[in-house]
Amino acid sequence: MSGVLTDLVDDVQRERLVRRFGCKARNWLSGLPALVDELADDWKLTVTGPAPHGRTSVVMFVRRADGTAAVLKVGPDPALLATEACTLGLWEATGRVPAVWEVDKRRGGLLLEAIEPGEHVADMDPAPALEEVAALIRDLHTARLPEHKVSRLHPLQSRVNFLYDLWEHRRAEGRAADLVPAVLLHHGHARARALTANEDNVVALHGDLHPHNVLNGGPRRGLVAIDPRACLGDAAVDAVEWVLWQAGSREEVDRRISVLAPAIGSSPARLLGWCRAAAP
């Protein structure tokens, strides 16, 4: 597996994991070949190649014993993957997230349905119409979820505080320190806190819905969301990235808001407010 590991984890991904988890990630990476071997043996998998990674895990394409394509995720924080499995289970009946086939809460492993054709929206040309994105968000937000499970989700305020703390750390430690003044980020955080203090249309949010976390599921299935960081809060939050992504003008921002806001039950002013908080 050591030779395969070289193909699965490049220097960029190593740096991502170390930046996110510190020295713990270096120790975890040294044991990764054995971990993958163990999970592959337990779940009867054959590793077929690398898959696009996130910032918290190593992801690979695999095949099950019956030949079914699947995705194996492993990461230094087993609790994070266990939470992801539970969250995906909330929305599995909608078909808008991958099915969860196996979970190892102790070792930090997750086996997921492979979405086909599976390219990320960020890589699609042309990109999906905003109406398709709105339909994805609406299906996630309006799904009938067990109340006792929804009540366990963290409030959006916790997610907001985590993200702005993370962004400030990356700003201060990276090249952005010379380009983005700290006060700008602080203003954005203040706006976001004000919005969470007076939330509108509270739903179970995906929490990290952007073009790199949505896959092409083909004409029958449509768009499929991955890597949720679910929380309970304002519906407009899941649309912010879709308003700002590659928008070249204020007119384009307003056009996207005019399509997305009514489709997900939010007001244009509310969605614009969240966009201003995210991009102060």
C-alpha positions in Angstrom: 0.0 0.0 0.0 2.9 2.4 0.5 3.3 2.9 -3.3 -0.4 3.4 -3.6 -0.3 5.9 -0.7 2.1 8.1 -2.6 -0.5 8.4 -5.4 -3.3 9.0 -3.0 -1.8 11.7 -0.8 0.3 14.3 -2.5 2.2 17.1 -0.7 -0.7 19.6 -1.1 -3.0 17.3 0.8 -0.5 16.5 3.4 -0.1 20.2 4.0 -3.9 20.7 4.2 -4.2 18.0 6.8 -1.3 19.3 8.9 -2.7 22.8 8.7 -6.1 21.6 9.9 -5.0 19.0 12.5 -1.4 19.9 13.4 1.2 17.3 14.4 -1.6 14.7 14.9 -2.0 14.6 11.1 1.7 13.7 10.6 1.4 10.7 12.9 -1.9 9.7 11.3 -0.4 9.8 7.8 2.4 7.5 8.9 -0.2 4.9 9.8 -2.5 5.5 6.8 -1.3 2.6 4.6 -2.1 0.1 7.4 -5.4 1.8 8.1 -6.5 1.6 4.4 -5.4 -2.1 4.3 -7.4 -2.9 7.4 -10.6 -1.2 6.2 -10.2 -2.7 2.7 -9.9 -6.2 4.2 -12.8 -5.7 6.5 -15.1 -4.3 3.9 -13.8 -6.4 1.0 -12.6 -3.4 -1.1 -10.1 -2.9 -3.8 -8.6 0.6 -4.1 -8.8 1.8 -7.7 -7.3 5.3 -7.4 -7.4 8.7 -5.8 -10.5 10.9 -5.5 -10.6 14.7 -4.9 -9.8 15.4 -1.3 -11.3 17.8 1.2 -9.4 19.6 4.0 -10.2 17.0 6.6 -9.8 13.6 5.0 -8.1 11.4 2.4 -10.6 10.1 -0.2 -10.2 7.2 -2.7 -12.2 5.4 -5.3 -12.7 1.7 -4.5 -14.7 -1.3 -5.7 -16.7 -3.6 -3.5 -16.5 -7.4 -3.8 -19.5 -7.4 -6.1 -17.9 -4.8 -8.4 -19.9 -1.9 -7.2 -18.1 1.4 -7.3 -17.7 3.2 -4.0 -15.8 6.0 -2.2 -13.7 5.4 0.9 -13.0 8.3 3.2 -10.5 8.2 6.1 -9.4 11.0 8.3 -7.4 11.9 11.5 -10.6 12.8 13.3 -12.9 9.7 13.6 -15.7 11.8 15.3 -15.9 14.1 12.3 -16.5 11.3 9.9 -19.0 9.7 12.3 -20.9 12.9 12.4 -20.8 13.2 8.6 -22.3 9.7 8.3 -25.1 10.6 10.7 -25.8 13.8 8.8 -25.8 12.1 5.4 -28.3 9.7 6.9 -30.7 12.6 7.6 -31.0 13.3 3.9 -30.5 9.9 2.3 -34.1 9.4 1.4 -34.0 12.5 -0.8 -31.4 11.1 -3.1 -29.6 14.4 -2.8 -26.7 13.0 -0.9 -24.6 9.8 -1.3 -25.8 6.7 0.6 -23.7 5.6 3.5 -22.7 1.9 3.3 -20.2 1.4 6.1 -18.9 3.4 9.1 -16.0 2.7 11.4 -16.4 5.2 14.2 -13.3 4.0 16.1 -10.7 4.1 13.2 -12.3 6.9 11.2 -13.5 5.3 8.0 -16.5 5.9 5.9 -17.7 4.0 2.8 -20.0 5.9 0.5 -22.0 5.3 -2.6 -20.0 6.6 -5.7 -22.0 9.3 -7.6 -21.8 9.0 -11.4 -20.7 10.7 -13.5 -19.6 12.5 -10.4 -17.7 15.6 -11.5 -17.8 18.6 -9.2 -19.9 21.5 -10.2 -16.8 23.6 -10.0 -15.4 21.6 -12.9 -18.5 21.4 -15.0 -18.7 23.4 -18.3 -21.3 24.8 -18.6 -22.2 25.1 -14.9 -25.7 24.0 -13.9 -28.5 26.5 -14.1 -29.3 28.4 -10.9 -32.7 26.7 -10.9 -31.0 23.3 -10.5 -29.0 24.6 -7.6 -32.1 26.1 -6.0 -33.9 22.8 -6.4 -31.0 21.0 -4.6 -31.1 23.5 -1.7 -34.9 23.3 -1.5 -34.9 19.5 -1.4 -32.4 19.5 1.4 -34.3 22.2 3.4 -37.8 20.7 3.0 -36.9 17.1 3.6 -39.0 15.5 6.4 -36.4 14.8 9.1 -36.8 13.1 12.5 -37.3 15.9 15.0 -35.1 14.2 17.7 -32.2 14.2 15.2 -32.7 17.8 14.0 -32.8 19.0 17.6 -29.2 17.6 18.1 -27.7 19.8 15.3 -25.5 22.7 16.5 -26.9 26.2 16.0 -25.7 28.2 13.1 -24.0 30.7 15.5 -21.5 27.9 16.4 -20.7 27.3 12.8 -20.3 31.0 12.1 -17.9 31.4 15.0 -15.9 28.4 14.0 -15.6 29.6 10.4 -14.5 33.1 11.2 -12.0 31.9 13.7 -10.6 29.5 11.1 -10.5 32.2 8.4 -8.7 34.6 10.8 -6.1 32.0 11.6 -5.5 31.3 7.9 -5.4 35.1 7.1 -2.9 35.8 9.8 -0.6 32.8 9.0 -0.7 33.1 5.2 -0.2 35.5 2.3 -3.6 37.1 2.9 -2.2 38.9 6.0 -0.6 41.5 3.6 -3.8 41.9 1.6 -6.7 41.5 3.9 -6.8 43.7 7.0 -8.1 42.0 10.2 -10.7 44.6 10.6 -12.4 43.6 7.4 -12.9 40.0 8.6 -14.1 41.3 12.0 -16.7 43.4 10.3 -17.9 40.3 8.4 -18.1 38.3 11.6 -20.1 41.1 13.3 -22.6 41.1 10.4 -23.0 37.3 10.6 -23.5 37.4 14.3 -26.2 40.0 13.9 -28.0 37.9 11.3 -27.9 34.8 13.5 -29.4 36.8 16.3 -32.5 37.4 14.2 -32.8 34.3 12.1 -35.5 33.8 9.4 -36.8 30.5 8.0 -34.7 28.2 10.2 -34.0 24.9 8.6 -31.4 22.0 8.8 -28.6 23.5 6.8 -25.9 21.6 4.8 -23.5 24.2 6.2 -20.8 23.9 3.6 -22.6 24.0 0.3 -20.4 25.3 -2.5 -19.4 24.2 -6.0 -16.7 21.9 -4.8 -19.1 20.1 -2.5 -21.8 19.3 -5.1 -21.5 16.6 -7.7 -23.2 15.9 -11.0 -25.5 13.0 -10.5 -26.6 12.8 -14.1 -29.9 13.7 -15.7 -32.1 11.4 -13.6 -30.6 12.2 -10.2 -29.6 15.8 -10.6 -27.1 17.5 -8.3 -25.8 15.7 -5.2 -24.4 17.3 -2.1 -21.4 15.9 -0.3 -19.3 16.7 2.9 -22.1 18.3 5.0 -21.3 20.3 8.1 -24.9 20.4 9.2 -26.3 23.0 11.6 -29.7 24.6 12.3 -30.2 28.1 11.0 -31.1 30.6 8.3 -32.0 29.0 5.0 -30.2 31.8 3.1 -26.8 30.6 4.3 -26.7 27.5 2.0 -27.1 29.9 -1.1 -24.3 32.3 -0.3 -21.6 30.6 -2.2 -23.7 30.2 -5.2 -24.4 34.0 -5.3 -20.7 34.9 -5.0 -19.0 32.1 -7.0 -17.2 33.7 -10.0 -19.6 36.6 -10.0 -18.0 39.4 -12.0 -20.3 42.3 -11.1 -22.9 43.5 -8.7 -25.5 43.1 -11.4 -24.7 39.4 -11.6 -24.9 39.1 -7.8 -28.4 40.7 -7.9 -29.5 38.4 -10.7 -28.5 35.3 -8.8 -30.2 36.5 -5.6 -33.4 37.2 -7.6 -33.4 33.5 -8.7 -32.2 31.8 -5.5 -33.9 33.8 -2.7 -37.6 33.2 -3.6 -36.8 29.6 -4.6 -35.5 28.7 -1.1 -38.0 30.7 0.9 -35.7 33.6 1.7 -35.9 37.3 1.1 -33.4 39.0 -1.4 -32.4 41.4 1.3 -31.6 38.6 3.7 -29.5 36.7 1.2 -27.7 39.8 0.3 -27.0 40.5 4.0 -25.3 37.0 4.3 -23.3 37.6 1.1 -22.0 40.9 2.6 -21.0 39.1 5.8 -19.2 36.4 3.8 -17.5 38.9 1.5 -17.2 42.1 3.5 
